[in-house]
């Protein structure tokens, strides 16, 4: 132990260090100075070694202290633009969806001039028996243009007025797998698959101001803190995202959590754009940094844009996201050589396998950077699980995405894969048993940001709180400690931070204080487990989240 004087000593805590072989849960004290942990041990030893006249003593009163949780995959800034208008989450009846849109259109007519109806979290299941098309929603919206995001934000539905406002009149060719879906006469149906297809809509739709974006993003990050999260990895972005993080970190009390931010490299990025992104590699501040790029190997299973080893039941799923996959492989090599860590969106089994191959060809990691990582991995071939373990590539998974499945397999995801492939769904347990690194996250705003919900889904693989709900692939359930590891040490190592996600001498004093031990609380009960406080670099936040499930 060090002999420095502590700024803070936390006493009477049941400590889960997340170190292998540690007797976690024993009552111990934690000494903190200058935002780092000085030592961990029994109360008398820590007090004798570190307590000075100015040391503050926080009594944990038997509560459990864990490392602060890290959300390995989220979109807190892009989410500001996505989460606009009506939340259609949980609505699987088309009539109810249309009623909500009708109400919102009436409000927009009353309150705005030239306004749009915005909606998000739309479920594919709401369109069972109906076309995903402008014609299905036009009557409810009338002349008010509308942009509706499906829950995955990979597909958008735009009404006829919106298509006209954006100047979308027919199919186009993109550098990626994006598609403006058209009918037999070549007219756009209103279904726009992937971002390039709806980019023209985003170009004309009203956007939040910079000030509104900053305020909303700060509130989102503050909510993270109150739910036990002290860090996260942004899995989208550009130089503007880094500018916003810098502004958040240098105003007020700074960023309320630590952030690592990736920047997107799109297939259409030319040499000038790539050079501009490379110049951002070492940007960072006290609580944020870049150094990571985000690529896409495919889209999503639900719309047929996930890349599979064999076609889905609709005969789709056989093409990569990049029209020229060799260019994807070259881009991995180029940015690896430039010193970036790479995170690749790969949902279909072939997308995962081809991404591992691209990483292997590039050497798996840049000098001084953590091994590359893969995001989502919703459908995994067993051979590629073994390759994850061999290469050390992190599987960054969001197990809450299972919430849109339907037990009889009639949801779009399961129906397209068929029953045998659907059994390979989100198989986090197999990933761990193979010895591969696993990190967990929410993908907010795709799924809920409250980390307790993510822990519960990892443990239960069913709707938390509903003990009669169907359990998906029960053999893939994680233990409470495995789930906690995915949100702490696993997420920290995935982004290359050896001094996060762990409680030990020299580590950052980013901590979560729980009323009970989250590694011992059943999955259904963890939703209601209060977070009493968090510490970020030793600074305590006593604004706990409600014991109720966060929305």
Secondary structure, DSSP 8 states (H G I E B T S, - for coil): ------SEEEEEEEEE---TT--TT-EEEEEEETTEEEEEE-HHHHHHHH--TT-EEEE-TT-EEEE-EEEEEE-TTHHHHHS-SEE-TT---HHHHHHHHHHHHHHHHHH-SS--EEEEEE-GGGGTTS-SSHHHHHHHHTTS-EEEEETTSSEEEE-HHHHHHHT--S----SBS-EEEE-TTS-EEEEEESHHHHHHHHHHS----HHHHHHHHHHHHHHHHHTTEEEEEE-S--HHHHHHHHHHHTSTT--SSEEEEEEE--TT--HHHHHHHHTTTT-B-SSEEEEEEEEES---GGGT-S--SS--TTS---S-SBSSHHHHHHHHHHHHHTT-EEEEEE-SHHHHHHHHHHHHHHTSS-TTS---EEEE--B--HHHHHHHHHHT-EEEE-GGGGGG--TTS-SHHHHHH-HHHHTTBT-HHHHHHTT--EEE---TTSS---HHHHHHHHHHSS-TT-TTS--SSGGG---HHHHHHHHTHHHHHHTT-TTSS--STTSB--EEEESS-TTTS-HHHHTT--EEEEEETTEEE-----SS---
